[in-house]
């Protein structure tokens, strides 16, 4: 049904991604446990909660800046739109997939905040799905943009910016430019 590319546009990846995000956010233990009485807690104390909030904030900033940078090329599908152009400015000069990186950072932050085994396992599964989705997207981008994308991939990391301070600054400026 979905084939080796997850569907014509990568629908399987998007479906799995949405299901995992819903489970992460609204799965077992969300509504009947408090921060003091978490289900199967493995991370306790203020530090994981604080780090979780920080990661969520920076993840949202990074994802928003990436989505803004893509403009009309933004799509939930890994297959690029026909009129897609290779974006290398803004957050894309720091990492190739800032929207995915922002999603992963914010969901990891949420998993830390909640601090349960289930949330960390769901985050790990989401990371695997996003990584497969990203690999498929990059194959399509390489097919479309050839040498330009190959050079870009050699120079720019996939998710984690080489200079996080500069990336956060660009994300912040992107957000303020939208207000």
N, C-alpha and C positions, 0 to 999 in steps of 0.2 A: 504493500500500500504506500509506504513512504519512500522506499528505495534507499540507495546508499547515501543520497544527499539529504535525507530527512524530509523528503517531499520536494516538489518543484521549486519552492522558495525557501525550504528549510522549516516547514510547518511543525515537524515533530520536535525540533529543538525549542521552538517557541512554546509549544504546548507543555513540554516537560518543564521548561523554565517557569511558566506561569503556575503550574501545579506545585512546584517546590516552593515558590515564593508564598503562595497561599498557605501551604502547610507550615512554613517557617513562621509566618505571621499569625496564623489563626489555628494552628494545630493543637493537639492535646496539651493541657497544662496552662494555656494562655489565660483563660477566663476564671479558672478555679484555684490559681496559685498566686500568692503575692510575692513581692520581692524578698520577703523574709522567709517564706515557706515555699521554695521552688521545688518542682518535681525533679528528682534525681539530680540535685545540684552538684556540679563538679568545680565550679568557679564561684567562690564566695568572697564577700567583702566588698569594699568600696572601689578598689582598683579596677576590677573587670567591668563594673558598672560604669565608672568614669571613662575608661578606655572605650567601652562600647558606645557611649554617647558621642565621644570625640570622633570615632571612626564613622559613625552614622552621619554626623554633620559633614565631615570631609568627603564622604562617599556621595552624599547628595550634591554637594558643590561640584565635585568632579563630574558626576553623571550629567548634571544640568549644563555644565560648560561644554561637555562633549556633544550633547544633544543640540545645543544652540549652535555649535560650530558646524554641525552637519546640515542645519537648515532644512531645506526641502528634500534633501537626500535621506533624511531620517526615516527609517522603517523598522518595524519589529523583526522583519525577516532577515536572515543572514545574506540572502541574495541581493546584491546591490540593484538599485533602480536603473533602468536603461540610460537615463541622462546623468548618472552618477559621475562625479569628478573626484579625483584623489585629493582628499583634504589633509594638509600637512601643517596648517597654522593653528594658533590657539592651543588648546589642550593636546591637539594631535602632534605638536612638536615635542611633547613630553612622553606620550605613549600612544600606541596605535589604536587602542580601543578604550578611550576614557569613559564611554557610557557603560561598558561592561565592567571596567575597573571600579567605577563608582558604585554600580549595583553590588559587586562583590564586597567592596569595602563596607558599604552600609549594611548589607545582610550579615557580614561577619561581626560588625559592631552590635547588631541586634542580638546575634547568637551569644556574644560575650555578655551583653546586658542581661539577657535572660539567664544565661549560665547553665543550661541543662545539656545533658548528653544528646538528647533528641535534636535540639536546635543546632548543635555543632555538627552532628551527622547530616542533617538536612543541608546545612551550609556546604559541607564537603561534597555532597551529591550535586548541589547547584553549581559549585565550581567545576565539577567534571562536565556537566551539561554545557555550561558556558564555554569551557575550553574546547569541547567538540564543535560547538556552534561557531566559535571564533575560527577554528581551523578550517571549517567549511567555507566561511565567509572569506578568509584570506585566500583560499584556492580560487574562488570566484573573482576576487579583486586582482589577483595575480594574472588570471586569464584576461581580464579586462584592461589592466594598466601596465602589464608586461614589466619591462626593465625599471620603470619608475617605481613600481611597488616593490620590486625586488631590492632596489637600492634603499628605499625607505625602511624596509624590514631589517636590513643589515645595520642601519643606523639607529633606529628607534625601538625601544623595548615594547613588548606586547601589552603589559598591564601596569607594571610598576615603573614610575618615572625615575630616571637617573638622578634628577634634581627635584626631590619632592617639594622643597621650599619654593622654587620657581613655579612648579605646577600648581601649588596651592594659591600662589599669588595670581596666576593667570585665571584660575577658576573663580577666585574672589572678584577680580576685575570684570570677568564675564558676567557674573551675577549682578554686580552693581550696574553694568551697562544695560541690563535688561529692565531695571526698575525705573 
